[in-house]
């Protein structure tokens, strides 16, 4: 929840504007500033204070505890000209909140965290606990000094600066193991451990926490890498377990007993079987959430704990870049590109977004026609544990790389899709509103699809009276298909049916032509064009192509 603290009339007006912009996500606090801020601090994880930076600093000073637990605080000045990320820049997300607030007011975002301000990935942007010489290593990174990088396994993390990776006086170590550190080493704790917990009724929180700490110490493992606490459903409501998870900042995962009973465990228990219906609770829950048992079950008077390690999974983002114009690339696509350490795509698409990539990003760009290679390269990189972005124009899942890549991808990697504005939508917006009613997209490329199949679909669209967007309509080698497809449509539609050609939508040299089915000249169409043919109800209204939504909503 985002707490809004406003005292003055102007502040309250700005707070109301923000509340209206983000419905359901904000809570307003008013009354005396100190009380309002204290209440918001206790109840919210993000605060926007419509107060001076000085006043806010004095008010929050006694409340500050640690950057891992304090809320993000952003200040907005009286006329809402500036949004200032005051505390919690990286860890609590104040930098990001600040940027979003600034967007709502058209204000300038003031972000002073060095690593964000210079575009270098802050070591703490990963959200992973960092131990050791964070300041010294961050400074070395900013100064461009060589920094060594050591990790137990590959994690899907954003690219590290180009100065990271070789030998260096400073070191970044990624591990869940307790390792010796010196004044030049920072240790990042990846989210790699899960604590499986079982307990008798009424177990004290302290006992659960102490047993987890003991198990970690025995295994030589770092508390900062524990990401979740797993148990059986029957015990998830046990106050000692729920409170331990809360205090540890761990996600509480509860499994049904029959799910845990199916997990083979080294140390089954008759008592657990009788009490909750599974012979393993701690070990089984740890293994259900993790991959490999690293500390077998340990017991105290009322609790059992086992630790499992989670194998990192590579991440494949399938990212649509839209038709071409940078303004039509979504913020989420940009975020995924900056999150990826490897970017795969056709060279001309990669060139469009090269400037947003973080320094150190590995780019695997290939030429036209090497779809298989691109898809398999992207999947192979993700399988090796990297964060990969596979980019495509428009929507990367529409006549593009999404399906070949996902056809090869196994369940061992995470996949995220970022939708993009596909050519048909881009072209439609330039022609008017031709897609106001049912429509079909048909590719006229018969390279991978027999013409008979394409023809059958065109005929079905014609008979079904769909508006049709033709992708891949015509190339030097395929010059008769568009004419054949238009002839089929003409059997079912008037010659005067509006039809549009859009070439290079939202790119340099964009060309838009609204004509009719009878007059559309296939010779004016090429592979960089989309052709949209109206249905029997599509109209030309003031030079715009309009398909009415239906007889209930006449245009
Ligand atoms: N994934 C892409 C489509 C790839 S198929 C998307 O979602 O847009 C390639 C075809 O898309 C081209 O032959 C052309 O018909 C169409 N196309 C892609 N971008 C275009 C643009 N900017 N303007 C017009 N047509 C475009």
Boltz pocket constraint, residues with backbone or C-beta under 6 A from the ligand:
constraints:
  - pocket:
      binder: B
      contacts: [[A, 323], [A, 324], [A, 392], [A, 393], [A, 394], [A, 395], [A, 396], [A, 397], [A, 398], [A, 399], [A, 400], [A, 421], [A, 422], [A, 423], [A, 424], [A, 426], [A, 427], [A, 470], [A, 471], [A, 472], [A, 473], [A, 502], [A, 503], [A, 504], [A, 505], [A, 506], [A, 507], [A, 526], [A, 527], [A, 528], [A, 529], [A, 530]]
      max_distance: 6.0
